[in-house]
Amino acid sequence: MVQKTKTLLEIDLKKILRKTAKKYALKLPDKVVMVDYGDDVGDLFIKFRHVGIKEGEPTRDGKAIIHYGEDGEIAALEIRSIATLQDTK
């Protein structure tokens, strides 16, 4: 199992987005405007657009939260533990 990383620079963001999109059958935006990594718990918040974000919707397994903009399109993604995605191909 992959341990939590100490810095955002060690995260393969493209790989994580690809795996998340596949796992949850999502069409994620191609553009990322902001990323925040909580190294204390290993959570990752990825914002795709500069828009107002409504309350998020958790996935069935609760490992990710999909945030939608006021227009109903995906605006951000919160992954509760990136270690669960990094240790699979």
C-alpha contacts under 8 A as a table, 3 or more apart, distances in Angstrom:
res1	aa1	res2	aa2	distance
1	M	83	A	7.16
1	M	87	D	5.71
2	V	83	A	5.46
2	V	84	T	7.93
2	V	86	Q	6.49
2	V	87	D	5.65
3	Q	83	A	6.31
4	K	39	D	6.87
4	K	41	V	7.58
4	K	42	G	5.48
4	K	82	I	7.58
4	K	83	A	6.24
5	T	8	L	7.48
5	T	10	E	6.64
5	T	11	I	7.46
5	T	39	D	6.66
5	T	42	G	7.29
6	K	10	E	7.71
6	K	39	D	5.89
7	T	10	E	5.84
7	T	11	I	7.55
7	T	37	Y	7.84
7	T	39	D	7.10
8	L	11	I	5.48
8	L	36	D	7.97
8	L	37	Y	6.28
12	D	15	K	5.46
12	D	16	I	6.35
13	L	16	I	5.10
13	L	17	L	6.10
14	K	17	L	5.20
14	K	18	R	6.07
15	K	18	R	5.09
15	K	19	K	6.13
16	I	19	K	5.20
16	I	20	T	6.01
16	I	82	I	7.57
16	I	85	L	6.36
16	I	86	Q	6.94
17	L	20	T	5.09
17	L	21	A	6.01
17	L	28	L	7.75
18	R	21	A	5.25
18	R	22	K	6.23
19	K	22	K	5.12
19	K	23	K	5.93
19	K	85	L	6.83
20	T	23	K	5.09
20	T	24	Y	6.10
20	T	25	A	7.99
20	T	26	L	7.65
20	T	85	L	7.55
21	A	24	Y	5.52
21	A	25	A	5.42
21	A	26	L	4.55
21	A	27	K	6.31
21	A	28	L	6.44
22	K	25	A	5.05
22	K	26	L	6.67
23	K	26	L	7.96
24	Y	59	T	7.58
28	L	74	I	7.03
29	P	32	V	7.60
29	P	48	F	6.41
29	P	74	I	7.45
30	D	48	F	7.81
31	K	48	F	5.74
31	K	49	R	7.63
32	V	35	V	7.59
32	V	46	I	6.95
32	V	47	K	5.99
32	V	48	F	4.41
32	V	49	R	7.08
33	V	46	I	7.85
33	V	47	K	5.77
33	V	48	F	5.34
33	V	49	R	6.13
33	V	50	H	7.35
34	M	46	I	5.95
34	M	47	K	5.06
34	M	48	F	7.00
35	V	44	L	7.20
35	V	45	F	5.66
35	V	46	I	4.60
35	V	47	K	6.26
36	D	44	L	5.86
36	D	45	F	5.09
36	D	46	I	6.59
37	Y	42	G	6.90
37	Y	43	D	5.90
37	Y	44	L	4.61
37	Y	45	F	6.39
38	G	41	V	5.93
38	G	42	G	5.45
38	G	43	D	5.18
38	G	44	L	6.35
39	D	42	G	4.91
39	D	43	D	7.05
41	V	81	S	7.15
42	G	80	R	6.93
42	G	81	S	5.03
42	G	82	I	6.04
42	G	83	A	7.23
43	D	78	E	7.24
43	D	79	I	5.58
43	D	80	R	4.46
43	D	81	S	4.80
43	D	82	I	6.23
44	L	78	E	5.68
44	L	79	I	5.11
44	L	80	R	6.53
44	L	81	S	7.18
44	L	82	I	6.82
45	F	76	A	7.20
45	F	77	L	5.82
45	F	78	E	4.38
45	F	79	I	6.41
46	I	76	A	5.45
46	I	77	L	5.17
46	I	78	E	6.26
47	K	50	H	7.67
47	K	75	A	6.07
47	K	76	A	4.17
47	K	77	L	6.48
48	F	74	I	7.72
48	F	75	A	5.21
48	F	76	A	5.44
49	R	75	A	5.44
49	R	76	A	7.35
50	H	75	A	7.87
51	V	69	G	6.18
51	V	70	E	7.66
51	V	75	A	7.18
52	G	69	G	5.72
52	G	70	E	6.32
53	I	67	H	6.43
53	I	68	Y	5.80
53	I	69	G	4.56
53	I	70	E	6.43
53	I	75	A	6.68
53	I	76	A	7.76
54	K	67	H	6.48
54	K	68	Y	5.78
54	K	69	G	5.81
54	K	70	E	6.36
55	E	67	H	6.36
55	E	68	Y	7.39
56	G	65	I	5.73
56	G	66	I	5.32
56	G	67	H	4.16
56	G	68	Y	6.66
57	E	65	I	5.32
57	E	66	I	5.15
57	E	67	H	6.26
58	P	61	D	7.83
58	P	62	G	5.43
58	P	63	K	7.45
58	P	64	A	5.80
58	P	65	I	4.11
58	P	66	I	6.16
59	T	62	G	5.03
59	T	63	K	6.58
59	T	64	A	5.61
59	T	65	I	5.99
59	T	66	I	7.34
61	D	64	A	7.76
62	G	65	I	7.20
63	K	79	I	6.19
63	K	80	R	5.38
63	K	81	S	7.02
64	A	77	L	7.16
64	A	78	E	5.50
64	A	79	I	4.41
64	A	80	R	5.70
65	I	77	L	5.90
65	I	78	E	4.98
65	I	79	I	6.49
65	I	80	R	7.89
66	I	74	I	6.96
66	I	76	A	6.31
66	I	77	L	4.84
66	I	78	E	6.44
67	H	74	I	6.00
67	H	75	A	5.76
67	H	76	A	4.93
67	H	77	L	5.84
67	H	78	E	7.71
68	Y	71	D	7.59
68	Y	72	G	5.49
68	Y	73	E	5.40
68	Y	74	I	4.44
68	Y	75	A	4.96
68	Y	76	A	6.67
69	G	72	G	5.36
69	G	73	E	5.61
69	G	74	I	6.22
69	G	75	A	5.22
70	E	73	E	7.58
74	I	77	L	7.83
79	I	82	I	6.33
81	S	84	T	6.00
81	S	85	L	7.76
82	I	85	L	5.31
82	I	86	Q	6.17
83	A	86	Q	5.09
83	A	87	D	6.33
84	T	87	D	6.16
84	T	88	T	7.55
85	L	88	T	5.88
86	Q	89	K	7.67
